[in-house]
Amino acid sequence: MKRALISVYDKEKIGAIAAVLKKAGWEIISTGGTASVLREQDIPVSDVSGITNFPEILDGRVKTLHPLIFGPVLARKTGEHLKQLEAFGAPKIDMVIVNFYPFEEALEKKADDLDAMLENIDIGGPSLIRAAAKNFKDTVVLVDEKDYPTVIAAIESGNEIPLDTRRQLAQKAFARTAFYDSLIAAYLGQGPGPAPDVVTLGGRRVRSLRYGENPHQAAFLAVSDRRSPFYAIDQLHGKELSFNNILDLAMVYELLNDFQGKKHFSAIVKHQNPCGAAMAASQPAAFQAAFAGDPRSAFGGIVGCNQRLEPETAAALAEIFFEVIVAPDFSAEALRILNKKKNLRLVRMPPGYVERSDFKTVPGGFVYQERDIRPCNVDEFELKAGKPLGKKEKADVEFGWKIIKYVKSNGIIVVKNLQLIGVGAGQPSRIDAVELAIGKSQTPVAGSVLLSDAFFPFPDSVELAAKNKIAVVVETGGSVRDPDVILTAQKLGISLLFTGIRHFRH
């Protein structure tokens, strides 16, 4: 007789495979809650405690953690191992079916309750899964109900489950336990103190993508935190999102978050750089100003609005080719207007989710950093030259400082009247980025604010700004040539602010 140990938190679909096992003559061993559910479906069950001669203790915290359970799971079907099991009166367990306490789901609702989160950490389940997966040649392991049909088909046909299938199931089991532990480690690592020495990255595939950055690259989207709007992207219309769409969509989402609660704000992103952004008294005005900042680059980009998309803005958007439009919500009339464009992707994303970790891959590993989410406080910036800022200039500095951190280094932007009018991104030379930002502007830059994501190594950028009648220059400071830069700004009548904060983005 073959035996299966079944101990699941989610019991919704366990009856189907248990019924097949029963019909095929398997003995089913189970724990309290699962055993009760199976008996209600007229499926006979042997209790774990009947094998161990030890009851469940500590409010169910200890059920299966016993040598008479783990021995049969880990035993090879060799004479010596089976002889040892027989000596202890322990039957070989040929299959383990387990799913875990819902720590992942608890993160959505109970993350602020440490005691509740600790009670949602499964111990016995992952331990059983790892034991069975280690011994996959002799013990089948099932952690995903999607795999039930494959196993059911083999059992009903009277065939052994192929070794390759067992290996795939074991891989999934180890991946599932690693993901589960990564969630717990990340949760416990949110407290004060230095970053841990060992960091794990976990993710659940939530969406397959047509391809990656290029057609020859396979790709999918994986998310670990169910609270993220990327866990279940609320796409209302249009063709499938691509790898590149999702990267740009993430940047638009973060930009919108930075302007959450403000008056109407709109941003356009193309190839991981903002190419348009503006704040205005109305949504249509904000979008039109964002688009006017660089209409050529905006073509085929991703546009976002920080408030519900309304019909007048939708009508303006419909006249231009965009890949994706994202907003916290869409009015029914706005949807009616935009749904006429077959391929246009419309994505509804609630604001407020903030990612605090940032990982970038290197061959064989990754680098980790805290995300660049430090709040902006213009009042803390140090005036090094020129006259103090007026109200409008101060507003432009605050507006621009929130945007510059999304521009690839070396990054320069020009802002005027709460509108992004010039972007110089990704240049090896900072003066080239300044020339590019000023040259890209569709609006006269006189009286504008120029912001740099890092210090100026030479005074030439300030000289170029003055030549174009830019009123305010904002940089981090920290160069050995700061005195030369400050002196140049004083001579040329430019207000120069040092932030003390760098915003590199590689």
C-alpha positions as CSV (number, residue, x, y, z in Angstrom):
1,M,0.0,0.0,0.0
2,K,1.2,3.5,-0.9
3,R,0.7,6.4,1.5
4,A,0.2,10.1,1.1
5,L,0.6,12.7,3.8
6,I,-1.8,15.6,3.3
7,S,-1.6,18.7,5.5
8,V,-2.9,21.9,3.8
9,Y,-4.1,25.3,5.0
10,D,-6.0,26.0,1.8
11,K,-8.4,23.0,1.6
12,E,-10.6,24.1,-1.2
13,K,-9.3,21.7,-3.9
14,I,-7.8,18.9,-1.8
15,G,-10.8,16.7,-2.1
16,A,-10.4,15.9,-5.8
17,I,-6.9,14.5,-5.5
18,A,-7.6,12.8,-2.2
19,A,-10.6,11.0,-3.8
20,V,-8.3,9.7,-6.6
21,L,-5.8,8.5,-4.1
22,K,-8.6,6.7,-2.2
23,K,-9.9,5.0,-5.3
24,A,-6.4,3.8,-6.2
25,G,-6.0,2.2,-2.8
26,W,-3.7,4.7,-1.1
27,E,-3.7,5.3,2.6
28,I,-4.1,9.0,3.5
29,I,-2.4,10.4,6.6
30,S,-3.4,13.8,7.7
31,T,-3.5,16.4,10.5
32,G,-6.6,17.7,12.4
33,G,-8.2,20.3,10.2
34,T,-7.4,18.6,6.9
35,A,-8.5,15.2,8.2
36,S,-11.9,16.6,9.2
37,V,-12.5,18.1,5.8
38,L,-11.6,14.8,4.0
39,R,-13.8,12.8,6.3
40,E,-16.7,15.0,5.5
41,Q,-16.2,14.0,1.9
42,D,-16.2,10.3,2.9
43,I,-12.5,9.9,2.4
44,P,-10.9,7.7,5.2
45,V,-7.9,9.3,6.9
46,S,-5.3,8.1,9.4
47,D,-4.4,10.7,11.9
48,V,-0.7,11.8,12.2
49,S,-1.1,11.4,16.0
50,G,-2.0,7.8,15.5
51,I,1.4,7.2,13.9
52,T,3.4,9.3,16.3
53,N,1.5,8.3,19.4
54,F,1.9,12.0,20.2
55,P,-0.9,14.6,20.1
56,E,-0.8,18.0,18.4
57,I,0.5,20.5,21.0
58,L,1.1,24.3,21.5
59,D,-2.2,25.3,19.8
60,G,-1.3,23.3,16.7
61,R,2.2,24.8,16.4
62,V,3.6,21.2,16.5
63,K,1.8,18.6,14.5
64,T,4.0,16.7,12.1
65,L,7.5,17.5,13.5
66,H,8.3,14.0,14.6
67,P,10.9,11.3,13.5
68,L,8.0,8.9,12.7
69,I,6.8,11.4,10.1
70,F,10.0,12.8,8.7
71,G,11.7,9.3,8.7
72,P,9.1,7.9,6.3
73,V,9.2,11.0,4.1
74,L,13.0,11.0,3.9
75,A,13.5,7.2,3.6
76,R,14.8,5.8,0.3
77,K,13.2,2.7,-1.0
78,T,16.2,0.6,-0.1
79,G,16.3,-2.5,2.0
80,E,18.2,-0.8,4.8
81,H,16.0,2.3,5.1
82,L,12.8,0.3,4.9
83,K,14.1,-2.2,7.5
84,Q,14.8,0.7,9.9
85,L,11.2,2.1,9.3
86,E,9.8,-1.4,10.0
87,A,11.7,-1.6,13.2
88,F,10.0,1.5,14.4
89,G,6.6,0.6,13.0
90,A,6.7,3.5,10.7
91,P,5.1,3.1,7.2
92,K,6.9,4.6,4.1
93,I,5.3,7.9,3.0
94,D,5.3,8.1,-0.8
95,M,3.7,11.5,-1.4
96,V,3.5,14.8,0.5
97,I,0.8,17.4,-0.3
98,V,1.2,20.6,1.6
99,N,0.5,24.3,1.3
100,F,1.4,26.9,3.9
101,Y,-0.1,29.3,6.4
102,P,-1.0,32.4,4.5
103,F,1.9,34.8,5.4
104,E,1.8,36.3,2.0
105,E,-1.9,37.2,2.3
106,A,-1.4,38.4,5.9
107,L,1.1,41.0,4.7
108,E,-1.9,42.8,3.0
109,K,-4.0,43.0,6.1
110,K,-1.9,42.5,9.2
111,A,1.6,43.8,8.5
112,D,1.3,46.2,11.5
113,D,0.5,43.4,13.9
114,L,3.8,41.6,14.7
115,D,2.1,38.9,16.8
116,A,-0.4,38.1,14.0
117,M,2.3,37.9,11.4
118,L,4.4,35.6,13.6
119,E,1.4,33.2,13.9
120,N,1.2,33.1,10.1
121,I,4.7,31.7,9.8
122,D,4.4,28.0,8.9
123,I,7.1,25.7,10.3
124,G,5.9,22.2,9.8
125,G,4.7,22.7,6.2
126,P,8.0,24.1,4.8
127,S,9.9,21.4,6.8
128,L,7.9,18.6,5.2
129,I,8.1,20.1,1.8
130,R,11.9,20.4,2.0
131,A,12.2,16.8,3.3
132,A,10.0,15.4,0.5
133,A,11.8,17.5,-2.2
134,K,15.2,16.3,-1.1
135,N,13.9,12.8,-1.4
136,F,12.0,13.4,-4.7
137,K,13.3,10.1,-6.2
138,D,11.3,8.2,-3.7
139,T,8.7,10.8,-2.4
140,V,6.5,12.8,-4.6
141,V,6.0,16.4,-3.4
142,L,3.1,18.6,-4.3
143,V,2.8,22.3,-3.3
144,D,0.8,23.7,-6.2
145,E,-2.8,22.7,-7.1
146,K,-1.9,23.4,-10.8
147,D,0.1,20.1,-10.6
148,Y,-2.7,18.0,-9.3
149,P,-4.1,17.0,-12.8
150,T,-0.6,15.7,-13.9
151,V,-0.3,13.5,-10.8
152,I,-4.0,12.4,-10.9
153,A,-3.6,11.3,-14.5
154,A,-0.6,9.2,-13.6
155,I,-2.3,7.6,-10.7
156,E,-5.5,6.8,-12.6
157,S,-3.5,5.2,-15.4
158,G,-1.6,3.1,-12.9
159,N,1.7,4.5,-14.0
160,E,4.6,5.7,-11.9
161,I,5.2,9.4,-11.9
162,P,8.2,10.0,-14.1
163,L,11.5,11.0,-12.5
164,D,11.7,14.2,-14.6
165,T,8.2,15.2,-13.3
166,R,9.2,14.4,-9.8
167,R,12.3,16.6,-10.2
168,Q,10.2,19.5,-11.6
169,L,7.9,19.2,-8.6
170,A,10.9,19.2,-6.2
171,Q,12.3,22.3,-7.9
172,K,8.9,24.0,-7.5
173,A,8.8,23.0,-3.9
174,F,12.2,24.4,-3.0
175,A,11.4,27.6,-5.0
176,R,8.1,27.9,-3.0
177,T,9.8,27.5,0.4
178,A,12.6,29.9,-0.6
179,F,10.0,32.5,-1.7
180,Y,8.0,32.0,1.5
181,D,11.1,32.5,3.6
182,S,12.1,35.5,1.5
183,L,8.8,37.2,2.4
184,I,9.4,36.6,6.1
185,A,13.0,37.7,6.0
186,A,12.0,40.9,4.2
187,Y,9.3,41.6,6.7
188,L,11.5,41.1,9.7
189,G,14.2,43.2,8.0
190,Q,12.1,46.3,7.9
191,G,13.0,47.3,11.4
192,P,15.8,49.7,12.5
193,G,19.4,48.7,12.1
194,P,21.9,48.1,9.3
195,A,21.0,46.1,6.2
196,P,21.4,42.4,6.7
197,D,24.4,40.6,5.4
198,V,22.3,38.0,3.6
199,V,19.5,39.4,1.4
200,T,17.0,37.2,-0.5
201,L,15.0,38.2,-3.6
202,G,11.6,36.5,-4.0
203,G,9.0,36.9,-6.6
204,R,5.9,35.2,-7.9
205,R,5.3,35.2,-11.7
206,V,2.2,37.2,-12.1
207,R,2.4,37.9,-15.8
208,S,4.2,36.4,-18.8
209,L,5.5,38.9,-21.3
210,R,5.7,38.6,-25.1
211,Y,9.5,39.1,-24.8
212,G,12.0,41.3,-23.0
213,E,13.7,44.4,-24.1
214,N,14.2,42.8,-27.5
215,P,12.3,40.0,-29.3
216,H,15.0,37.4,-28.7
217,Q,14.8,37.7,-24.9
218,A,12.3,35.7,-22.8
219,A,10.7,37.7,-20.0
220,F,8.0,37.7,-17.3
221,L,6.9,40.0,-14.5
222,A,7.4,38.7,-10.9
223,V,6.2,40.5,-7.8
224,S,6.6,39.5,-4.1
225,D,4.3,42.0,-2.3
226,R,0.6,41.6,-2.9
227,R,0.1,45.2,-1.8
228,S,1.9,46.4,-4.9
229,P,-0.3,47.6,-7.8
230,F,2.0,45.5,-10.0
231,Y,0.9,42.3,-8.3
232,A,-2.4,42.4,-10.2
233,I,-2.1,45.2,-12.8
234,D,-5.6,46.6,-13.4
235,Q,-5.5,46.9,-17.2
236,L,-8.8,48.2,-18.5
237,H,-8.1,48.1,-22.2
238,G,-5.5,47.5,-24.9
239,K,-3.0,44.8,-25.9
240,E,-0.6,43.1,-23.5
241,L,2.0,45.1,-21.7
242,S,5.6,44.6,-22.7
243,F,8.8,44.4,-20.7
244,N,9.7,48.0,-21.6
245,N,6.1,49.2,-21.0
246,I,6.3,47.8,-17.4
247,L,9.6,49.5,-16.7
248,D,8.4,52.9,-17.9
249,L,5.0,52.3,-16.2
250,A,6.9,51.8,-12.9
251,M,8.7,55.1,-13.3
252,V,5.4,57.0,-14.2
253,Y,3.8,55.4,-11.1
254,E,6.6,56.6,-8.8
255,L,6.5,60.1,-10.3
256,L,2.7,60.2,-9.7
257,N,3.3,59.1,-6.1
258,D,5.7,62.0,-5.6
259,F,2.9,64.4,-6.6
260,Q,0.1,62.6,-4.8
261,G,-2.2,65.1,-3.1
262,K,-0.9,68.0,-5.3
263,K,-3.0,69.9,-7.8
264,H,-3.2,68.3,-11.3
265,F,0.1,66.7,-12.3
266,S,0.9,64.9,-15.5
267,A,4.1,63.1,-16.6
268,I,5.3,61.4,-19.8
269,V,8.1,58.8,-19.7
270,K,10.0,57.4,-22.6
271,H,12.8,54.8,-22.4
272,Q,13.3,55.3,-18.7
273,N,13.5,59.1,-18.8
274,P,10.9,61.7,-18.1
275,C,10.4,63.7,-21.3
276,G,7.4,65.8,-20.1
277,A,6.0,66.8,-16.7
278,A,3.8,69.7,-15.5
279,M,1.5,70.9,-12.7
280,A,-1.5,73.1,-13.5
281,A,-4.9,74.2,-12.2
282,S,-6.7,71.7,-14.4
283,Q,-6.0,68.2,-15.7
284,P,-6.1,69.1,-19.4
285,A,-3.8,72.0,-18.8
286,A,-1.3,69.8,-16.9
287,F,-1.3,67.2,-19.7
288,Q,-1.0,69.8,-22.5
289,A,1.9,71.5,-20.7
290,A,3.7,68.1,-20.1
291,F,3.3,67.2,-23.8
292,A,4.4,70.6,-24.9
293,G,7.7,70.2,-23.0
294,D,9.0,67.8,-25.7
295,P,6.3,66.6,-28.2
296,R,8.7,64.7,-30.3
297,S,10.1,62.5,-27.5
298,A,6.6,62.0,-26.1
299,F,5.5,60.1,-29.2
300,G,5.0,56.5,-28.2
301,G,5.7,57.2,-24.5
302,I,3.7,56.4,-21.4
303,V,1.6,59.2,-19.8
304,G,0.2,59.4,-16.3
305,C,-2.1,61.7,-14.4
306,N,-2.3,61.9,-10.6
307,Q,-6.1,62.2,-10.5
308,R,-9.0,60.4,-12.1
309,L,-8.8,60.8,-15.9
310,E,-11.6,63.0,-17.2
311,P,-13.2,63.3,-20.7
312,E,-11.5,66.5,-21.8
313,T,-8.1,65.1,-21.0
314,A,-9.0,61.8,-22.6
315,A,-10.0,63.6,-25.8
316,A,-6.6,65.3,-26.0
317,L,-4.8,62.1,-25.3
318,A,-6.7,60.3,-28.0
319,E,-5.2,62.6,-30.6
320,I,-1.6,61.5,-29.9
321,F,0.1,58.1,-30.1
322,F,0.9,56.8,-26.6
323,E,1.6,53.2,-25.6
324,V,0.1,53.4,-22.1
325,I,-2.1,55.8,-20.1
326,V,-2.1,55.3,-16.3
327,A,-4.2,57.1,-13.7
328,P,-5.8,56.3,-10.3
329,D,-9.1,55.9,-12.1
330,F,-10.9,56.6,-15.3
331,S,-14.3,58.2,-15.7
332,A,-16.8,56.2,-17.8
333,E,-16.8,58.9,-20.5
334,A,-13.0,58.9,-20.6
335,L,-13.0,55.2,-21.1
336,R,-15.5,55.4,-23.9
337,I,-13.3,57.9,-25.7
338,L,-10.1,56.0,-25.3
339,N,-11.5,52.5,-25.9
340,K,-11.8,53.4,-29.5
341,K,-8.1,53.0,-29.8
342,K,-7.7,49.3,-30.1
343,N,-4.1,48.8,-28.9
344,L,-3.9,51.7,-26.4
345,R,-3.3,50.2,-22.9
346,L,-5.3,51.8,-20.1
347,V,-4.0,51.0,-16.6
348,R,-5.7,51.9,-13.4
349,M,-3.3,52.1,-10.4
350,P,-4.1,53.2,-6.9
351,P,-1.5,55.6,-5.5
352,G,0.5,55.2,-2.3
353,Y,2.6,52.0,-2.6
354,V,6.2,52.9,-1.9
355,E,9.1,50.5,-2.6
356,R,12.0,51.0,-0.2
357,S,14.6,48.6,-1.8
358,D,16.4,48.8,-5.0
359,F,18.3,46.0,-6.7
360,K,20.3,45.9,-9.9
361,T,21.7,42.7,-11.3
362,V,25.4,42.0,-12.0
363,P,26.7,38.7,-13.4
364,G,26.1,36.1,-10.7
365,G,24.5,38.5,-8.2
366,F,23.1,42.0,-7.5
367,V,23.8,45.2,-5.8
368,Y,21.4,46.5,-3.2
369,Q,20.6,50.0,-2.1
370,E,17.9,51.9,-0.3
371,R,15.6,53.5,-2.8
372,D,16.0,57.3,-3.4
373,I,12.9,58.4,-1.6
374,R,14.3,61.1,0.7
375,P,11.7,63.9,0.8
376,C,12.5,67.3,-0.7
377,N,12.8,70.3,1.5
378,V,13.8,73.4,-0.5
379,D,14.2,75.4,2.7
380,E,17.2,73.3,3.6
381,F,19.0,74.1,0.4
382,E,21.9,76.6,0.8
383,L,22.0,79.8,-1.3
384,K,25.6,80.2,-2.4
385,A,25.2,83.1,-4.8
386,G,22.6,85.6,-6.1
387,K,19.4,86.8,-4.6
388,P,17.0,84.8,-2.6
389,L,14.3,82.9,-4.5
390,G,10.9,84.3,-5.1
391,K,7.8,82.3,-4.5
392,K,7.5,81.1,-8.2
393,E,11.2,80.2,-8.3
394,K,11.0,78.3,-5.1
395,A,8.0,76.3,-6.4
396,D,9.9,75.5,-9.6
397,V,12.9,74.3,-7.6
398,E,10.7,72.0,-5.5
399,F,8.9,70.7,-8.6
400,G,12.2,70.1,-10.5
401,W,14.0,68.5,-7.6
402,K,11.3,65.8,-7.4
403,I,11.8,65.1,-11.2
404,I,15.5,65.2,-11.5
405,K,16.0,62.0,-9.5
406,Y,14.2,60.0,-12.3
407,V,16.6,61.3,-15.1
408,K,19.5,59.1,-16.0
409,S,22.9,60.4,-15.0
410,N,24.5,62.6,-16.0
411,G,21.1,64.4,-15.7
412,I,20.1,68.0,-16.2
413,I,16.6,69.4,-16.4
414,V,15.2,72.9,-17.1
415,V,12.0,73.9,-15.4
416,K,9.8,77.0,-15.8
417,N,6.3,77.7,-14.4
418,L,5.9,74.2,-13.0
419,Q,6.7,72.7,-16.5
420,L,9.6,70.5,-17.5
421,I,10.9,72.2,-20.6
422,G,14.3,70.6,-21.2
423,V,16.0,67.3,-20.4
424,G,19.6,66.2,-20.9
425,A,19.9,62.6,-19.8
426,G,22.6,59.9,-19.7
427,Q,25.5,62.0,-20.9
428,P,29.1,61.1,-19.9
429,S,29.9,64.8,-19.8
430,R,27.8,67.1,-17.6
431,I,28.3,70.1,-19.8
432,D,26.9,68.0,-22.7
433,A,23.9,67.3,-20.6
434,V,23.4,71.0,-19.9
435,E,23.7,71.8,-23.7
436,L,21.2,69.1,-24.5
437,A,18.7,70.2,-21.9
438,I,18.8,73.8,-23.0
439,G,18.8,72.9,-26.7
440,K,15.8,70.6,-26.3
441,S,13.6,73.3,-24.8
442,Q,10.6,74.3,-26.9
443,T,10.2,77.3,-24.7
444,P,12.5,80.2,-24.1
445,V,14.6,79.3,-21.1
446,A,15.1,82.9,-19.8
447,G,14.0,83.1,-16.2
448,S,13.9,79.3,-15.8
449,V,15.5,77.0,-13.2
450,L,18.2,74.5,-14.2
451,L,18.7,71.5,-11.9
452,S,21.6,69.0,-11.9
453,D,21.6,65.6,-10.3
454,A,25.1,66.1,-9.0
455,F,27.8,68.8,-8.7
456,F,29.3,70.8,-11.5
457,P,33.0,69.9,-11.8
458,F,33.7,73.1,-13.7
459,P,32.1,76.6,-13.9
460,D,31.3,76.1,-17.6
461,S,27.7,74.8,-17.0
462,V,26.9,78.0,-15.0
463,E,28.4,80.1,-17.7
464,L,26.2,78.4,-20.3
465,A,23.2,78.8,-18.1
466,A,23.9,82.6,-17.7
467,K,24.4,82.9,-21.4
468,N,20.9,81.6,-21.9
469,K,19.5,83.9,-19.1
470,I,18.6,81.1,-16.8
471,A,17.8,82.6,-13.4
472,V,18.5,79.8,-10.9
473,V,20.9,76.9,-10.9
474,V,20.5,74.0,-8.4
475,E,23.3,71.5,-7.9
476,T,24.5,69.3,-5.0
477,G,27.8,71.0,-4.3
478,G,30.8,69.0,-3.1
479,S,33.3,69.6,-6.0
480,V,36.9,70.7,-5.3
481,R,36.0,73.6,-7.7
482,D,33.0,74.7,-5.8
483,P,34.6,78.1,-5.1
484,D,35.1,78.7,-8.8
485,V,31.5,77.7,-9.6
486,I,30.2,80.0,-6.8
487,L,32.4,82.9,-7.9
488,T,31.2,82.5,-11.5
489,A,27.5,82.5,-10.4
490,Q,28.1,85.7,-8.3
491,K,29.7,87.5,-11.3
492,L,27.0,86.4,-13.7
493,G,24.1,87.2,-11.4
494,I,22.7,83.7,-11.1
495,S,21.1,82.4,-7.9
496,L,23.0,79.2,-7.1
497,L,21.7,76.7,-4.6
498,F,23.6,73.8,-3.1
499,T,21.3,70.9,-2.1
500,G,23.9,68.6,-0.4
501,I,21.9,65.7,-1.9
502,R,22.9,63.8,-5.0
503,H,20.4,62.1,-7.3
504,F,22.4,59.8,-9.5
505,R,20.3,57.3,-11.4
506,H,22.2,54.6,-13.4
